Amino acid sequence: MDEPITDHAEHGGITVSGVRRTFGSVHAVADASLSVPPGSVTALIGPNGSGKTTLMLMLATLLAPDAGQIRIAGHDPVTDPAAVRARMGWMPDALGSWPTLSPRAALTVTGQMYRMSPAAAAARAEELLLLADLGELADRPSRVLSRGQKQRLSLARALVHSPRVLLLDEPASGLDPAARRDLRDLIRRLAGDGVAVLISSHVLAELDEMADAAVYLAAGRTASAAAVATSAARHRSWRIRALDPDVLARALAVSAEPAAAVTVDNLGTLVQVATPEDAAALLARLVGAGVAVTEFGPAVGTLEHTFLELNRPEVTR
């Protein structure tokens, strides 16, 4: 039997314990547990078909779990969905919008759905149009918006009622680089204001720049803390560039660990390094040897490295 989750309405985060959901013979979510504290951003990471969307739909009160427990801001989405929806903002992967309504009208109507007065809903819509940089498009029908503009409208709509919990599914899809930067800044600002944010994305480099923690999902199961720690600590590739690649190659032949794998591609030189401390020591040796190093850093981010290592067949979850 699942241990009960303490139900405190004042708790502003997300708690999931032993959640399962099947569709016939398909175990979409087999065993998921996670916690997102207030004032933090947690990344939900997993390959296609891992159960991320099904889990998000359960958190958003749109699917009921077959087993396990969920609390959103202290409330059960199965027994008290209205209380959850009042405290949670939900941004799905694709915007379900009224194509003939303008962004201004869509946001105003959404505010009224959350029982705001017409005046309060209109004022909130104006705030969010500025926040989402949709001012010039405020009165055009939503059907003419680009993918990125629809994403910004979807996020604005999720924020209408100033939620304390935010669920974001691929929020950066279709955004240009400047809009992606603004999105990262906004999400961190919301977390700084105490919002609990769970964000699912396949662009792990972006999650590296905004997430405080990560939950890894594969075959419907969340990876154990031990498996995550083991995968994160495995050897990883560091990319090195220098003004003179030949000087770098000769220095690596002397400075790199004897068992380190060194490969060269069009983007520079890759060296397998065990720990960040070993990487710092290698950089010091190269500089000491007179190599003019112009770039030195992990070839992929921490989240991508951990994800790839977790999905190796030999990793035990």
TORKOL-4160 file (C-alpha; in steps of 0.2 Angstrom, whole numbers, padded with zeros to 4 digits, m for minus):
317
<pt num="1" X="0000" Y="0000" Z="0000"/>
<pt num="2" X="0006" Y="0017" Z="m0004"/>
<pt num="3" X="0012" Y="0028" Z="0010"/>
<pt num="4" X="0000" Y="0043" Z="0012"/>
<pt num="5" X="0006" Y="0060" Z="0007"/>
<pt num="6" X="0003" Y="0073" Z="0020"/>
<pt num="7" X="m0010" Y="0085" Z="0013"/>
<pt num="8" X="m0006" Y="0103" Z="0018"/>
<pt num="9" X="m0015" Y="0115" Z="0007"/>
<pt num="10" X="m0002" Y="0128" Z="0010"/>
<pt num="11" X="0011" Y="0118" Z="0002"/>
<pt num="12" X="0014" Y="0125" Z="m0015"/>
<pt num="13" X="0024" Y="0112" Z="m0024"/>
<pt num="14" X="0021" Y="0095" Z="m0033"/>
<pt num="15" X="0022" Y="0078" Z="m0025"/>
<pt num="16" X="0020" Y="0062" Z="m0034"/>
<pt num="17" X="0022" Y="0045" Z="m0026"/>
<pt num="18" X="0021" Y="0028" Z="m0035"/>
<pt num="19" X="0010" Y="0034" Z="m0049"/>
<pt num="20" X="0004" Y="0021" Z="m0062"/>
<pt num="21" X="m0007" Y="0023" Z="m0077"/>
<pt num="22" X="m0011" Y="0010" Z="m0091"/>
<pt num="23" X="m0020" Y="0010" Z="m0107"/>
<pt num="24" X="m0026" Y="m0008" Z="m0110"/>
<pt num="25" X="m0010" Y="m0018" Z="m0110"/>
<pt num="26" X="0001" Y="m0003" Z="m0112"/>
<pt num="27" X="0010" Y="0003" Z="m0096"/>
<pt num="28" X="0012" Y="0022" Z="m0100"/>
<pt num="29" X="0017" Y="0026" Z="m0083"/>
<pt num="30" X="0023" Y="0011" Z="m0073"/>
<pt num="31" X="0031" Y="0019" Z="m0057"/>
<pt num="32" X="0033" Y="0038" Z="m0056"/>
<pt num="33" X="0039" Y="0047" Z="m0040"/>
<pt num="34" X="0045" Y="0065" Z="m0039"/>
<pt num="35" X="0045" Y="0081" Z="m0029"/>
<pt num="36" X="0045" Y="0099" Z="m0035"/>
<pt num="37" X="0047" Y="0111" Z="m0020"/>
<pt num="38" X="0040" Y="0129" Z="m0021"/>
<pt num="39" X="0052" Y="0141" Z="m0028"/>
<pt num="40" X="0061" Y="0129" Z="m0039"/>
<pt num="41" X="0062" Y="0123" Z="m0057"/>
<pt num="42" X="0063" Y="0104" Z="m0061"/>
<pt num="43" X="0066" Y="0097" Z="m0078"/>
<pt num="44" X="0056" Y="0081" Z="m0083"/>
<pt num="45" X="0067" Y="0072" Z="m0095"/>
<pt num="46" X="0065" Y="0056" Z="m0105"/>
<pt num="47" X="0064" Y="0049" Z="m0123"/>
<pt num="48" X="0049" Y="0048" Z="m0134"/>
<pt num="49" X="0036" Y="0036" Z="m0127"/>
<pt num="50" X="0044" Y="0037" Z="m0109"/>
<pt num="51" X="0027" Y="0043" Z="m0101"/>
<pt num="52" X="0031" Y="0061" Z="m0099"/>
<pt num="53" X="0015" Y="0067" Z="m0108"/>
<pt num="54" X="0004" Y="0055" Z="m0098"/>
<pt num="55" X="0012" Y="0060" Z="m0082"/>
<pt num="56" X="0009" Y="0078" Z="m0086"/>
<pt num="57" X="m0009" Y="0075" Z="m0090"/>
<pt num="58" X="m0012" Y="0067" Z="m0073"/>
<pt num="59" X="m0004" Y="0082" Z="m0065"/>
<pt num="60" X="m0015" Y="0093" Z="m0075"/>
<pt num="61" X="m0031" Y="0084" Z="m0069"/>
<pt num="62" X="m0034" Y="0078" Z="m0086"/>
<pt num="63" X="m0031" Y="0059" Z="m0083"/>
<pt num="64" X="m0033" Y="0049" Z="m0066"/>
<pt num="65" X="m0019" Y="0038" Z="m0061"/>
<pt num="66" X="m0023" Y="0019" Z="m0059"/>
<pt num="67" X="m0013" Y="0019" Z="m0043"/>
<pt num="68" X="m0002" Y="0030" Z="m0032"/>
<pt num="69" X="m0004" Y="0048" Z="m0026"/>
<pt num="70" X="m0002" Y="0066" Z="m0033"/>
<pt num="71" X="m0003" Y="0082" Z="m0023"/>
<pt num="72" X="m0003" Y="0099" Z="m0032"/>
<pt num="73" X="m0001" Y="0113" Z="m0020"/>
<pt num="74" X="m0007" Y="0101" Z="m0006"/>
<pt num="75" X="m0023" Y="0096" Z="m0016"/>
<pt num="76" X="m0027" Y="0079" Z="m0024"/>
<pt num="77" X="m0031" Y="0082" Z="m0043"/>
<pt num="78" X="m0043" Y="0067" Z="m0043"/>
<pt num="79" X="m0054" Y="0071" Z="m0028"/>
<pt num="80" X="m0052" Y="0090" Z="m0029"/>
<pt num="81" X="m0048" Y="0095" Z="m0047"/>
<pt num="82" X="m0056" Y="0112" Z="m0045"/>
<pt num="83" X="m0044" Y="0117" Z="m0031"/>
<pt num="84" X="m0029" Y="0111" Z="m0041"/>
<pt num="85" X="m0034" Y="0121" Z="m0057"/>
<pt num="86" X="m0036" Y="0136" Z="m0047"/>
<pt num="87" X="m0018" Y="0135" Z="m0041"/>
<pt num="88" X="m0010" Y="0127" Z="m0057"/>
<pt num="89" X="m0005" Y="0134" Z="m0073"/>
<pt num="90" X="m0004" Y="0122" Z="m0088"/>
<pt num="91" X="0005" Y="0125" Z="m0104"/>
<pt num="92" X="0003" Y="0110" Z="m0116"/>
<pt num="93" X="0014" Y="0106" Z="m0131"/>
<pt num="94" X="0001" Y="0112" Z="m0143"/>
<pt num="95" X="m0010" Y="0127" Z="m0140"/>
<pt num="96" X="m0028" Y="0123" Z="m0140"/>
<pt num="97" X="m0035" Y="0140" Z="m0145"/>
<pt num="98" X="m0050" Y="0149" Z="m0152"/>
<pt num="99" X="m0043" Y="0153" Z="m0170"/>
<pt num="100" X="m0055" Y="0168" Z="m0172"/>
<pt num="101" X="m0051" Y="0176" Z="m0155"/>
<pt num="102" X="m0037" Y="0188" Z="m0154"/>
<pt num="103" X="m0024" Y="0186" Z="m0140"/>
<pt num="104" X="m0032" Y="0200" Z="m0130"/>
<pt num="105" X="m0049" Y="0192" Z="m0131"/>
<pt num="106" X="m0042" Y="0174" Z="m0127"/>
<pt num="107" X="m0033" Y="0181" Z="m0112"/>
<pt num="108" X="m0048" Y="0191" Z="m0106"/>
<pt num="109" X="m0060" Y="0176" Z="m0108"/>
<pt num="110" X="m0048" Y="0165" Z="m0099"/>
<pt num="111" X="m0047" Y="0177" Z="m0085"/>
<pt num="112" X="m0066" Y="0177" Z="m0083"/>
<pt num="113" X="m0066" Y="0158" Z="m0083"/>
<pt num="114" X="m0055" Y="0160" Z="m0067"/>
<pt num="115" X="m0069" Y="0170" Z="m0060"/>
<pt num="116" X="m0061" Y="0187" Z="m0062"/>
<pt num="117" X="m0072" Y="0202" Z="m0065"/>
<pt num="118" X="m0072" Y="0208" Z="m0083"/>
<pt num="119" X="m0062" Y="0223" Z="m0078"/>
<pt num="120" X="m0049" Y="0213" Z="m0069"/>
<pt num="121" X="m0048" Y="0200" Z="m0083"/>
<pt num="122" X="m0045" Y="0214" Z="m0096"/>
<pt num="123" X="m0032" Y="0222" Z="m0085"/>
<pt num="124" X="m0023" Y="0206" Z="m0083"/>
<pt num="125" X="m0023" Y="0203" Z="m0101"/>
<pt num="126" X="m0015" Y="0219" Z="m0104"/>
<pt num="127" X="m0001" Y="0214" Z="m0092"/>
<pt num="128" X="0002" Y="0197" Z="m0100"/>
<pt num="129" X="0002" Y="0204" Z="m0118"/>
<pt num="130" X="0017" Y="0215" Z="m0113"/>
<pt num="131" X="0025" Y="0200" Z="m0104"/>
<pt num="132" X="0023" Y="0189" Z="m0119"/>
<pt num="133" X="0028" Y="0203" Z="m0132"/>
<pt num="134" X="0012" Y="0201" Z="m0141"/>
<pt num="135" X="0007" Y="0219" Z="m0140"/>
<pt num="136" X="0007" Y="0222" Z="m0159"/>
<pt num="137" X="m0003" Y="0206" Z="m0162"/>
<pt num="138" X="m0015" Y="0209" Z="m0148"/>
<pt num="139" X="m0030" Y="0211" Z="m0159"/>
<pt num="140" X="m0027" Y="0199" Z="m0173"/>
<pt num="141" X="m0035" Y="0182" Z="m0174"/>
<pt num="142" X="m0025" Y="0169" Z="m0166"/>
<pt num="143" X="m0025" Y="0159" Z="m0182"/>
<pt num="144" X="m0012" Y="0171" Z="m0190"/>
<pt num="145" X="0000" Y="0168" Z="m0176"/>
<pt num="146" X="0016" Y="0159" Z="m0180"/>
<pt num="147" X="0021" Y="0143" Z="m0169"/>
<pt num="148" X="0032" Y="0154" Z="m0158"/>
<pt num="149" X="0019" Y="0167" Z="m0156"/>
<pt num="150" X="0006" Y="0154" Z="m0151"/>
<pt num="151" X="0018" Y="0147" Z="m0138"/>
<pt num="152" X="0020" Y="0164" Z="m0130"/>
<pt num="153" X="0001" Y="0166" Z="m0130"/>
<pt num="154" X="m0001" Y="0148" Z="m0122"/>
<pt num="155" X="0012" Y="0153" Z="m0108"/>
<pt num="156" X="0003" Y="0169" Z="m0105"/>
<pt num="157" X="m0014" Y="0160" Z="m0104"/>
<pt num="158" X="m0006" Y="0148" Z="m0091"/>
<pt num="159" X="m0001" Y="0163" Z="m0081"/>
<pt num="160" X="m0018" Y="0172" Z="m0081"/>
<pt num="161" X="m0023" Y="0168" Z="m0063"/>
<pt num="162" X="m0005" Y="0169" Z="m0056"/>
<pt num="163" X="m0003" Y="0151" Z="m0052"/>
<pt num="164" X="0008" Y="0144" Z="m0038"/>
<pt num="165" X="0012" Y="0128" Z="m0048"/>
<pt num="166" X="0017" Y="0129" Z="m0067"/>
<pt num="167" X="0017" Y="0114" Z="m0079"/>
<pt num="168" X="0026" Y="0117" Z="m0095"/>
<pt num="169" X="0027" Y="0105" Z="m0110"/>
<pt num="170" X="0040" Y="0110" Z="m0123"/>
<pt num="171" X="0037" Y="0129" Z="m0120"/>
<pt num="172" X="0052" Y="0134" Z="m0131"/>
<pt num="173" X="0046" Y="0125" Z="m0146"/>
<pt num="174" X="0046" Y="0137" Z="m0161"/>
<pt num="175" X="0054" Y="0152" Z="m0151"/>
<pt num="176" X="0068" Y="0161" Z="m0159"/>
<pt num="177" X="0084" Y="0163" Z="m0149"/>
<pt num="178" X="0079" Y="0180" Z="m0141"/>
<pt num="179" X="0062" Y="0173" Z="m0136"/>
<pt num="180" X="0070" Y="0158" Z="m0128"/>
<pt num="181" X="0082" Y="0169" Z="m0118"/>
<pt num="182" X="0067" Y="0179" Z="m0112"/>
<pt num="183" X="0058" Y="0163" Z="m0108"/>
<pt num="184" X="0072" Y="0157" Z="m0097"/>
<pt num="185" X="0073" Y="0173" Z="m0088"/>
<pt num="186" X="0054" Y="0173" Z="m0085"/>
<pt num="187" X="0054" Y="0155" Z="m0078"/>
<pt num="188" X="0068" Y="0159" Z="m0066"/>
<pt num="189" X="0059" Y="0175" Z="m0061"/>
<pt num="190" X="0043" Y="0165" Z="m0057"/>
<pt num="191" X="0053" Y="0152" Z="m0047"/>
<pt num="192" X="0061" Y="0167" Z="m0038"/>
<pt num="193" X="0043" Y="0172" Z="m0033"/>
<pt num="194" X="0040" Y="0155" Z="m0025"/>
<pt num="195" X="0032" Y="0146" Z="m0040"/>
<pt num="196" X="0035" Y="0127" Z="m0042"/>
<pt num="197" X="0039" Y="0124" Z="m0060"/>
<pt num="198" X="0040" Y="0107" Z="m0069"/>
<pt num="199" X="0046" Y="0109" Z="m0087"/>
<pt num="200" X="0047" Y="0095" Z="m0100"/>
<pt num="201" X="0058" Y="0098" Z="m0115"/>
<pt num="202" X="0069" Y="0088" Z="m0127"/>
<pt num="203" X="0081" Y="0103" Z="m0128"/>
<pt num="204" X="0092" Y="0098" Z="m0114"/>
<pt num="205" X="0105" Y="0112" Z="m0116"/>
<pt num="206" X="0091" Y="0125" Z="m0112"/>
<pt num="207" X="0085" Y="0115" Z="m0097"/>
<pt num="208" X="0103" Y="0115" Z="m0091"/>
<pt num="209" X="0102" Y="0134" Z="m0090"/>
<pt num="210" X="0086" Y="0135" Z="m0080"/>
<pt num="211" X="0083" Y="0119" Z="m0070"/>
<pt num="212" X="0088" Y="0117" Z="m0052"/>
<pt num="213" X="0085" Y="0098" Z="m0053"/>
<pt num="214" X="0080" Y="0085" Z="m0065"/>
<pt num="215" X="0068" Y="0069" Z="m0065"/>
<pt num="216" X="0073" Y="0056" Z="m0078"/>
<pt num="217" X="0059" Y="0045" Z="m0085"/>
<pt num="218" X="0061" Y="0029" Z="m0095"/>
<pt num="219" X="0048" Y="0016" Z="m0100"/>
<pt num="220" X="0036" Y="0024" Z="m0088"/>
<pt num="221" X="0048" Y="0024" Z="m0073"/>
<pt num="222" X="0058" Y="0037" Z="m0064"/>
<pt num="223" X="0076" Y="0034" Z="m0062"/>
<pt num="224" X="0082" Y="0031" Z="m0044"/>
<pt num="225" X="0093" Y="0044" Z="m0036"/>
<pt num="226" X="0107" Y="0031" Z="m0036"/>
<pt num="227" X="0106" Y="0028" Z="m0054"/>
<pt num="228" X="0106" Y="0046" Z="m0058"/>
<pt num="229" X="0121" Y="0050" Z="m0047"/>
<pt num="230" X="0131" Y="0035" Z="m0055"/>
<pt num="231" X="0127" Y="0041" Z="m0073"/>
<pt num="232" X="0131" Y="0059" Z="m0069"/>
<pt num="233" X="0148" Y="0054" Z="m0062"/>
<pt num="234" X="0153" Y="0044" Z="m0077"/>
<pt num="235" X="0168" Y="0049" Z="m0088"/>
<pt num="236" X="0162" Y="0063" Z="m0100"/>
<pt num="237" X="0170" Y="0071" Z="m0116"/>
<pt num="238" X="0177" Y="0089" Z="m0114"/>
<pt num="239" X="0180" Y="0099" Z="m0130"/>
<pt num="240" X="0196" Y="0109" Z="m0132"/>
<pt num="241" X="0201" Y="0121" Z="m0145"/>
<pt num="242" X="0218" Y="0130" Z="m0147"/>
<pt num="243" X="0226" Y="0143" Z="m0158"/>
<pt num="244" X="0238" Y="0129" Z="m0165"/>
<pt num="245" X="0229" Y="0112" Z="m0165"/>
<pt num="246" X="0246" Y="0104" Z="m0168"/>
<pt num="247" X="0253" Y="0111" Z="m0152"/>
<pt num="248" X="0238" Y="0105" Z="m0143"/>
<pt num="249" X="0240" Y="0088" Z="m0150"/>
<pt num="250" X="0258" Y="0086" Z="m0144"/>
<pt num="251" X="0254" Y="0093" Z="m0127"/>
<pt num="252" X="0239" Y="0081" Z="m0125"/>
<pt num="253" X="0250" Y="0067" Z="m0129"/>
<pt num="254" X="0260" Y="0071" Z="m0113"/>
<pt num="255" X="0247" Y="0079" Z="m0102"/>
<pt num="256" X="0232" Y="0068" Z="m0104"/>
<pt num="257" X="0229" Y="0053" Z="m0093"/>
<pt num="258" X="0236" Y="0037" Z="m0101"/>
<pt num="259" X="0219" Y="0029" Z="m0103"/>
<pt num="260" X="0210" Y="0045" Z="m0109"/>
<pt num="261" X="0202" Y="0044" Z="m0126"/>
<pt num="262" X="0207" Y="0058" Z="m0137"/>
<pt num="263" X="0198" Y="0061" Z="m0154"/>
<pt num="264" X="0198" Y="0076" Z="m0166"/>
<pt num="265" X="0183" Y="0082" Z="m0177"/>
<pt num="266" X="0179" Y="0098" Z="m0186"/>
<pt num="267" X="0174" Y="0106" Z="m0170"/>
<pt num="268" X="0190" Y="0103" Z="m0160"/>
<pt num="269" X="0197" Y="0090" Z="m0149"/>
<pt num="270" X="0187" Y="0079" Z="m0138"/>
<pt num="271" X="0196" Y="0071" Z="m0122"/>
<pt num="272" X="0188" Y="0059" Z="m0110"/>
<pt num="273" X="0189" Y="0066" Z="m0092"/>
<pt num="274" X="0183" Y="0057" Z="m0076"/>
<pt num="275" X="0179" Y="0072" Z="m0065"/>
<pt num="276" X="0178" Y="0091" Z="m0065"/>
<pt num="277" X="0194" Y="0091" Z="m0054"/>
<pt num="278" X="0203" Y="0081" Z="m0067"/>
<pt num="279" X="0197" Y="0093" Z="m0081"/>
<pt num="280" X="0204" Y="0108" Z="m0071"/>
<pt num="281" X="0220" Y="0099" Z="m0069"/>
<pt num="282" X="0222" Y="0095" Z="m0087"/>
<pt num="283" X="0218" Y="0113" Z="m0092"/>
<pt num="284" X="0232" Y="0119" Z="m0080"/>
<pt num="285" X="0244" Y="0107" Z="m0088"/>
<pt num="286" X="0240" Y="0112" Z="m0105"/>
<pt num="287" X="0242" Y="0131" Z="m0101"/>
<pt num="288" X="0258" Y="0127" Z="m0092"/>
<pt num="289" X="0264" Y="0118" Z="m0107"/>
<pt num="290" X="0262" Y="0134" Z="m0117"/>
<pt num="291" X="0246" Y="0129" Z="m0127"/>
<pt num="292" X="0235" Y="0144" Z="m0132"/>
<pt num="293" X="0218" Y="0137" Z="m0126"/>
<pt num="294" X="0204" Y="0146" Z="m0134"/>
<pt num="295" X="0189" Y="0135" Z="m0128"/>
<pt num="296" X="0188" Y="0122" Z="m0114"/>
<pt num="297" X="0172" Y="0114" Z="m0108"/>
<pt num="298" X="0160" Y="0099" Z="m0108"/>
<pt num="299" X="0155" Y="0094" Z="m0125"/>
<pt num="300" X="0137" Y="0092" Z="m0119"/>
<pt num="301" X="0128" Y="0099" Z="m0104"/>
<pt num="302" X="0126" Y="0089" Z="m0088"/>
<pt num="303" X="0108" Y="0085" Z="m0091"/>
<pt num="304" X="0111" Y="0078" Z="m0108"/>
<pt num="305" X="0126" Y="0068" Z="m0102"/>
<pt num="306" X="0116" Y="0060" Z="m0088"/>
<pt num="307" X="0102" Y="0056" Z="m0099"/>
<pt num="308" X="0113" Y="0048" Z="m0112"/>
<pt num="309" X="0122" Y="0038" Z="m0098"/>
<pt num="310" X="0105" Y="0033" Z="m0090"/>
<pt num="311" X="0099" Y="0026" Z="m0106"/>
<pt num="312" X="0114" Y="0014" Z="m0109"/>
<pt num="313" X="0107" Y="m0004" Z="m0108"/>
<pt num="314" X="0119" Y="m0009" Z="m0094"/>
<pt num="315" X="0112" Y="0005" Z="m0082"/>
<pt num="316" X="0101" Y="m0001" Z="m0068"/>
<pt num="317" X="0087" Y="0010" Z="m0063"/>
